[in-house]
Amino acid sequence: MSAADQVIIKSVEAYAVALPLTKPIRMAHAVFETVENVIVRIESEDGFVGWGEAASAPSLTGETWQGMVALIQGFIAPLLIGRDARLRSKLMDRIGANVFGATGSVSAVEIALIDLLGHRFNVPFSMLIGGMCRDHVEPMWILGNGSVDADIADARHRHDQGYRFFKLKGGTQSIDREIEATMRLREALGQDVRLCIDANSGYTLAQARKYIAGTQSAHVEFIEQPFPRNDLASLRSLAADGSIPICADQSVHDIADIHLQSQCGVSGVALKLNKLGGVTPSLRAASICQDNGMKIIVAAKVAESSIASSAIMHLASVVGLVDWGVSLTHAYLAADLVRMPLQVIEGKSFLRNAPGLGVEVDLDNLDRLRIR
Ligand SMILES: [Mg+2]
């Protein structure tokens, strides 16, 4: 290979933005009104730019935005500057050999590297990470309004826009209220939509059993992360009941976690770039899930702009089966970071045939929302 073909990395910058949500999202243990996300900008010596993003999520990855910025700028950047971005796998191995965990930071860097290569070689992100199985996704909609009436109104509105898959955020109210919410949602939306519940570690075994028994006729497709990740006894007991498929989210951070969850009787896994540490480990996790006969959700963290949500969409387009849905989270934000945010039309979001992530970063918005 000639030196002229190289894509030498000139700079790696990271900074944080504060993004307001359109309305608060309630989950077990947390209410989100604003999110702090870290943006990565990598520029090559020949003037191409790649962008990456990861939500800061201390409860999921142990990282704060301050720590992410410091790690990327002070520690990861020197591992990359002056090197050839085409050797992405080698560069990611180099980062992995030097940084334990910090999966959000590492993911944002890998997204930016792939976006950079996409712009440099005029190829969409999905082509660089394996090739598409589908050219669009049908995202699910998250219901976390904190009241049954508000969830139903929200779901009806989104149903009119074509959404046919809804995820109720559990662990936020009493079990009786959550049973009522589920039953009324099913009644309001009819039988043609898919419903699931994400308890975000907020249930006890008794509560999970009560919820499942009380919502039998609502056909809830699966329950996500019913218990805290260390409560394997409850997990095994619920799985042994065989009353509902179980999905693992906070319990899965790497491949070993997937095997453990599978042994406990879990049927599916939520894959997130910021949780697994980027595209490469997420694709590896996806193929292991498929080998184990486990279902897959591909999800952005609540909430990531159209930068990270585009990366999620590209990832979802190359994963063989996304049986339990795709979650894009830019639509929960009051302000996006790109000029043309991802669009969901009649329930579908199509991949753009454009280089890299396929989005144009809105530098004015980025500047306005930057944390200084
Ligand atoms: Mg979840």
Residues whose N, C-alpha, C, O or C-beta is under 5 A from the ligand:
A	BS01	MG	D198 E224 D249
